[in-house]
Amino acid sequence: MKQEFTILLVDDNKEFIQMDMKLPPLNGLETYLKIREFCPLIVVVIITGFVHEMNETINIAREKGAYALLEKPINIDHLLAVLDKINCRIDNENPDTLILN
């Protein structure tokens, strides 16, 4: 399944992905790192309801270029702010990252 997901991602030439870090039976960090491997310029927003439990995993994803972190339940204002920043980044090719908790 992981290989199929990666192939789909590469074939569709995505610019943005929103993903949950807790993806049973998959490992969210492993999946994120695979995305980075095949699509290094893609914008990835991580969502989770387990910020405190997954602190180490989230920190690794941040170090590896995760664009933003949104904690569940997702605050709609934060989500809209992230989406606006992503649109600006994609339109202007601005590499700045945004981390919202």
N, C-alpha and C positions, 0 to 999 in steps of 0.2 A: 504494500500500500504506500509506503514512504516513497518508493521509486516512482510509482505512478503519479503521486502528487507532485514530485519534483519535475517530472517530464511535462505534466500539464502546465505547471508554472512557467517553464521555459518556453513551451510551445505557444502559450497565449500572450507572452511578452507583457506581463502585468507591470504597473507602475506603483501599485499600492496594495498592501495586504494588512488586514486586521486579523490577528490570531490570538487565541487563548493559549496561555502557557500550560494549562492542565488539559491535556488531550488524550485521555485514556482511550485505547491502550498505547498511544504514541507518547513519546517524550517531547514536550513542547520545546525545550532548549535544543535538543538534537534536530528537530524539524526546523527551528529557526536558523541554526547554523548551516544546515543543508541549503536553505533558501539563500542565505548569504553567499554560500559557495558558488551556486549556479547563477544567482542574480544579485551581484554585489551592489547595484545601484537602486534596487527596489526599496521603497519606503515601507517599513514594517512598524505597525502599531501593535503593542502587546496589551492584552486585556487579561485581568485575573481578579478573582475574588479572594485570592490567597496571598496577598502581598507579604505578610509577615512570615508565613510558612515557606514561601518561595524566595525569600530575600536574596540568597546566594545565587540562585538561578537567574533572577531578574537583574542582579548586578552584572553577571556575565553577559547577558543579552545587551544591557546598556553599553558595556565596554566594547562589544562587537558591533555597535552601531544601531541599536533599536532606536527608532525615531521618537517614540513616545510610549508612556505607560499609562493606561487608564484602569482604575480600580473599579470593580463591580461593587455595588450597582453603579453603572456609568452615569456620571453627571452630564446632562445634555449640553450644558454650556461648555464644558471642557471638550466634549466630543466635537462640537461645532468649531471651537477654536483650533483644535488639532486639524480638522478637515480643511479649514481656511489656510492654515500654515502649509499643509501638504499641497494644496492647489497652488499657492505662491511658489513653493519649492519646485514643483514640477514645471510650472510655467517659466520660472526664472532660473532654474537649475541651481538653486541656492542650497548649499550643503548643510546649513545650520540645522542643529537638532533641537528638539523641544521635548522636555520631560515634564509631564503633568501628573500629579498624584491626586 
